[in-house]
Amino acid sequence: MEGGVVATQGGVCVDLTKMDRIIEVHPENFTATVEAGVTRISLNEYIRDTGMWFPIDPGADASLCGMAATSASGTNAVRYGTMRENVVNLEVVLADGRVLHTQGKGRATKKTAAGYNLTNLLVGSEGTLGIVTQATLRLYGIPEAMISAVCLFPDIRSAIDTVVQTMQCSIPIARIEFLDEASIDASNRYSNLNQKLAPTLFLEFHGSKLSVQEQADAVGAIVSENGGSDFQWALKFEERKKLWKARHDLYYAGKASIPGAHAYSTDVCVPLSKLSEVLTETKKDVDAAAKFLKGHLVGHVGDGNFHVLIAYDPNLPDAVDKLHDLVDKINRRALAHGGTCTGEHGIGLGKRKYLAEELGEVNLDVMRSIKTALDPNHIMNPGKKIP
Amino acid sequence: MGADRAVHVEVPEKDYASLQPIHVSKILAKLAQQEEASLVLVGKQAIDDDCNQTAQMTAAYLDWPQGTFASKIEKTNGDLHVTREIDGGLETIKLKLPAVLSSDLRLNEPRYATLPNIMKAKKKKLDKKTPQDFGVEIKPHMEILKCEEPPTRQAGIVVESAADLVAKLRELGTIP
C-alpha cells in the first residue's frame, strides 16, 4: 500500500506464492507453522476442524508471512492484537544467505526471555532485513458466540466518545469501526447496504453466549448516553459476513465513488485521547478539498487508527497536488498529536519523509546500524522503510 | 455446527469398499424410525462417489416425502416449503412432515465448530452401532471391474509451418 515492493533501483522481486505448505498445526499449543505462500483464509480453512482460527484480518486474503513482514493489522486488532503480538517464530533468509530462526529452530513457546526479540525486529521490517520464508503463528479458539451491531450518531464526536468510553470500561470488544457519512454512502451503493447516512459505528462482540450479551448491554448503555441510536443487530453468520465484507470493501467502494478514479488511503494512528479532535479536524480538511477529491473516513477507532480513503480523478487539474497536500496535512497533524503516520500500512516508499520527525535522529541512526549490520551491501529492498 | 448426541454406525474397513447408498439409506431409514425423527437432513451428493442417491432412497424406504437440492427451507403451519435448485431455475414444493431433505450448496454457509463446543463435545453421548444392528448386510450390489487413471499427457509436436501442421494432422487421421 506504500510502494514497498517496487524495485526503484532495479533488482529482483522474489515471488514466494508457490512456497505454500502448511508445515504443522499444534492445536494444544495454539500454534501453526506455515510457509511464505500460505494465505490467512487458506490457513483458517485448513484448521477449521480444530475449532481454532487466526483472527488477524487485513481485509485481503494476504499471505501470512507477508503480513508478518509488514506488521499487518485488521478490524479485530482491538481484541486480538496485530502481527506483532501473534508471531511466535520466523524463519528468515538473511542478505548473506544464512537462515535465521528468530526464536530458535522448531521452538514455539508462549513466552521467552532468551536473547534479543529478533522475532519482532523482523515483524514489520518490510523486506529490508531479510526474506521471511516461514512463520509460526499464535492461534485462538473460535469464540462460542459472535454478534455484530450497527449504531448511528448525530456527529463524529459522539461516536468517538462512545469508542473511548467503551475502551475505558475495559469491555473486551472484538471490533469497533467508525464510518463517516461518505463511507456509508459509498457502502450503500457498492455493497448493497441500506444504512442511513450518519456517522456510524460497526461493532462486534465475541465470547460465551452470556458474556456477549453482557458486553452488548454495556455498550448499548454507553451508546445511548452519547446520543447514539438505531441499534441494529446482525446475529446470523450471513448477515455479519455481509456487514464486515462491506467494511473491508471500502477501498473499492470509495474508489467507485468517482468513475475512473485512482485511490489512496492514509493510515494515521493517534492516542485515544486525541482521536476525536484529530478526526474532526481531518474531516474539515477533507471537506475543504471537496472540489478536487472525495474523502471517506473509516477506521479502527478502538486502536486510535483511521484511514481517509481518497478517490481522485488523476486527470482533473490540480487534483494530484491537492491529494498530496491533504495527505501531508493528515500525517503532520497525527505526528503533532503524538501519533504515527502509519498504524498498519507501513512506511515503504511513500512515508520515509515523516520518520525523522516521528522517530527522531537517534532512532534513525540505531535503525541504520541494525540495517547495515544485517545487510552491509544494502541489497534487501533498498530505498524503503528507512530514509 | 455440531450435535448434542450422536450415533456412529461403524463399517469395518474391508466392507467399506462395498458400502453403497442403498446400504446407507436402509440404515438411515431404520435409525429414523427408531429415533422417531420427523426430519432427515443429508447432503445432496458426496464428493467421493458423486451418487446423489441417499436422500431419495431413504425417503423411499420410509415412504416419506422428499425435498432434494434444497436451497431454502421454511416451515409454515406445520408444512415445509422447500425451494429446490433445478436445471431450469428454482422450484418450490410443499411437503408434509415427516420428510427427507437434501441440502444444496446455496442453503447456507457452514459454521465452523468453536473451540469451547469442541471441548464440550468430548463429553457428549456417542453410541456405537454396526450395520447388523439395523438388519443391514453390506453385500456388494456392484462389482468394480477396473479403475484406472487417465492416460498421461503426451508431449506435443512442434511443427515449422501451417502446411506442416495440416500434413501432420492428416497423418494422424484427425482431419480427412
Interface residues (C-beta under 8 A of the other chain):
Chain A: R48 D49 T50 G51 M52 W53 G141 I142 P143 E144 S208 F237 E238 K241
Chain B: N108 E109 R111 Y112 A113 T114 L115 P116 N117 I118 M119
